């Protein structure tokens, strides 16, 4: 269990460092120095942790909190169910008074599959939403560099109603 947590933490650190490297790699002198990458946002959302990191990367904090809450609400009961059933090791004799129970009950299996399916669906929706949000962000924001005049131009599209 400790190895899995360490590997997941290492993966999260790698993903975060990749975001910072991607963001700062080009610098402010390039044509797309401050544009965000939709694929990276989707990748950050699809990572296995119950955190919608792609939505936070895209700047949608409200949606990031919403998706993270939904992921945690599905992830924690699934982990509790796995822990209660011995993480797949069913050779114990103290559960419900039965001796050497070798498999999950039908209700436990169905409950776990429903939780897992919901978690995967929320992750996929979160990834698509993060990618779309970054594309919308990039449409309304542009930065360009003119080498002849050695100047940069920053422009925003703000819809007025």
C-alpha positions as CSV (number, residue, x, y, z in Angstrom):
1,X,0.0,0.0,0.0
2,X,2.8,2.4,0.8
3,X,4.5,1.7,-2.5
4,X,1.3,2.5,-4.4
5,X,0.9,5.8,-2.5
6,X,4.6,6.7,-3.1
7,X,4.2,5.9,-6.9
8,X,1.0,8.0,-7.1
9,X,2.7,10.9,-5.3
10,X,5.7,10.6,-7.6
11,X,3.4,10.7,-10.6
12,X,1.6,13.8,-9.3
13,X,5.0,15.6,-8.7
14,X,6.0,14.6,-12.2
15,X,2.7,15.9,-13.7
16,X,3.0,19.2,-11.8
17,X,6.6,19.7,-12.9
18,X,5.6,19.0,-16.5
19,X,3.0,21.7,-16.3
20,X,5.5,24.2,-15.0
21,X,8.1,23.2,-17.6
22,X,5.5,23.4,-20.4
23,X,4.3,26.8,-19.2
24,X,7.8,28.3,-18.8
25,X,9.6,26.6,-21.6
26,X,8.9,29.1,-24.3
27,X,9.2,32.2,-22.3
28,X,7.4,35.4,-23.0
29,X,9.1,36.1,-26.3
30,X,7.3,33.4,-28.3
31,X,4.0,33.5,-30.2
32,X,2.3,31.1,-27.8
33,X,4.2,31.7,-24.5
34,X,1.2,32.2,-22.4
35,X,-1.2,29.9,-24.2
36,X,-2.2,26.7,-22.5
37,X,-2.1,23.3,-24.0
38,X,-5.5,21.5,-24.2
39,X,-3.9,18.1,-24.4
40,X,-1.9,18.7,-21.2
41,X,-5.1,19.9,-19.4
42,X,-6.9,16.7,-20.5
43,X,-3.9,14.6,-19.4
44,X,-3.8,16.3,-16.0
45,X,-7.6,15.6,-15.5
46,X,-7.3,11.9,-16.6
47,X,-4.5,11.1,-14.1
48,X,-5.5,8.5,-11.5
49,X,-5.7,10.8,-8.4
50,X,-9.2,12.0,-7.4
51,X,-8.2,15.6,-8.3
52,X,-9.3,17.4,-11.4
53,X,-5.9,19.0,-12.0
54,X,-6.7,19.9,-15.6
55,X,-9.6,22.2,-14.6
56,X,-7.3,23.9,-12.1
57,X,-4.7,24.3,-14.8
58,X,-7.2,25.8,-17.2
59,X,-8.3,28.3,-14.6
60,X,-11.8,26.9,-14.0
61,X,-11.5,26.7,-10.2
62,X,-15.3,26.3,-9.7
63,X,-15.4,23.3,-12.1
64,X,-12.2,21.9,-10.7
65,X,-13.7,21.9,-7.2
66,X,-17.0,20.4,-8.5
67,X,-15.2,17.6,-10.4
68,X,-12.8,16.9,-7.5
69,X,-15.7,16.7,-5.1
70,X,-17.5,14.2,-7.4
71,X,-14.3,12.2,-7.8
72,X,-13.7,12.0,-4.1
73,X,-17.3,11.1,-3.4
74,X,-16.9,8.1,-5.7
75,X,-13.3,7.2,-4.9
76,X,-13.5,7.0,-1.1
77,X,-16.4,4.6,-0.8
78,X,-14.8,2.4,-3.4
79,X,-11.5,2.3,-1.4
80,X,-13.5,1.6,1.8
81,X,-15.2,-1.3,0.0
82,X,-11.9,-2.7,-1.2
83,X,-10.3,-2.3,2.3
84,X,-13.3,-4.0,3.9
85,X,-12.9,-6.9,1.6
86,X,-9.2,-7.4,2.2
87,X,-8.0,-5.6,-1.0
88,X,-8.9,-8.7,-3.0
89,X,-7.6,-11.2,-0.5
90,X,-10.7,-13.0,0.7
91,X,-9.2,-15.8,2.9
92,X,-10.4,-14.5,6.3
93,X,-13.0,-16.0,8.6
94,X,-14.3,-13.0,10.6
95,X,-16.4,-11.3,7.9
96,X,-20.2,-11.8,8.5
97,X,-19.6,-15.0,10.4
98,X,-18.6,-17.0,7.4
99,X,-15.6,-19.2,7.2
100,X,-13.1,-18.8,4.4
101,X,-15.2,-16.6,2.1
102,X,-13.5,-16.7,-1.3
103,X,-15.4,-14.0,-3.2
104,X,-17.3,-10.8,-2.9
105,X,-21.1,-10.9,-2.5
106,X,-23.1,-9.9,-5.5
107,X,-24.2,-6.6,-3.8
108,X,-20.6,-5.7,-3.0
109,X,-19.4,-6.5,-6.5
110,X,-22.2,-4.4,-8.1
111,X,-21.7,-1.5,-5.7
112,X,-17.9,-1.5,-6.5
113,X,-18.6,-1.6,-10.3
114,X,-21.0,1.2,-10.0
115,X,-18.6,3.4,-8.0
116,X,-15.7,2.5,-10.4
117,X,-17.8,3.3,-13.5
118,X,-19.0,6.6,-12.1
119,X,-15.4,7.5,-11.2
120,X,-14.2,6.8,-14.7
121,X,-17.1,8.7,-16.3
122,X,-16.4,11.7,-14.1
123,X,-12.7,11.6,-15.0
124,X,-13.5,11.4,-18.8
125,X,-16.0,14.3,-18.6
126,X,-13.5,16.3,-16.5
127,X,-10.8,15.7,-19.1
128,X,-13.0,16.8,-22.0
129,X,-14.2,19.9,-20.1
130,X,-10.6,20.9,-19.2
131,X,-9.5,20.6,-22.8
132,X,-12.4,22.6,-24.1
133,X,-11.9,25.3,-21.4
134,X,-8.3,25.7,-22.4
135,X,-9.3,26.0,-26.1
136,X,-11.8,28.7,-25.1
137,X,-9.1,30.4,-23.0
138,X,-6.7,30.4,-26.0
139,X,-9.3,31.9,-28.3
140,X,-9.8,34.9,-26.0
141,X,-6.1,35.4,-25.3
142,X,-3.2,36.0,-27.7
143,X,0.3,37.2,-27.3
144,X,2.6,37.9,-30.2
145,X,6.2,39.1,-30.7
146,X,7.3,41.4,-33.6
147,X,11.0,40.8,-34.2
148,X,11.4,43.9,-36.4
149,X,10.2,46.4,-33.8
150,X,11.3,44.2,-30.9
151,X,7.9,44.5,-29.2
152,X,5.2,42.3,-27.9
153,X,1.5,42.6,-28.2
154,X,-1.1,41.2,-25.8
155,X,-4.7,41.1,-26.8
156,X,-7.9,39.9,-25.1
157,X,-11.3,39.2,-26.5
158,X,-13.9,40.3,-24.0
159,X,-17.5,39.9,-25.1
160,X,-19.7,42.8,-24.1
161,X,-23.4,42.3,-23.6
